[in-house]
Amino acid sequence: MTENSNSKKNERAAFLFLTVILAPILSVIIVGGYGFLIWITQIIVGPPTG
């Protein structure tokens, strides 16, 4: 019975780590990286013309 409760405890800890820590950090990195890419592209190529 203790093996099952340890497994559930580990699973809950992993879920909390993924949702509270890893997902927000990855979101900031991805959005920031995309914004940096657009910024550098506009410096090199110039702003888009309409």
N, C-alpha and C positions, 0 to 999 in steps of 0.2 A: 504493500500500500504506500510506503514512503517513496518508492521509485516513481509512482504515478504523480504524487504531489510535488516531487522535485521537478519532474518534467513540466508540469503545469506552471510552476513557479518560474522556471527558466524560460518557458514560452512567453509568459506575461512580461518578464523583464526584457526579452528580446523585442516584443511588440512595442513596449513603452520606449525603448531606445530608438527603434526605427521611426516611430511617429513623433516623438518629442524632440529628438536630437538630430537624427540623420536626415529626415525629410526636409525640415526647414533649411538646414545647412546646404543640402544639395540644390534646393530651389534657389537660394541666394547665389550660389556659385553658377548655376546654369543661366539665370537671368542676367547676372552681372557679366558673365563671359560673353553672352550674346550682345549685350549693350556695348561692351568693350570692342567686340568685333565690328559692329556697325560704326562705332566712333573712329577706329583705325581705318576702316574702309573709306569713310568720308574724308579723312585727312589725306589719304593717298589719291583717291579718285575724284573727290569733290562732292559737294552736296547733290542730291538728285534734282534734276530739272523737270519741270512739268510742262 
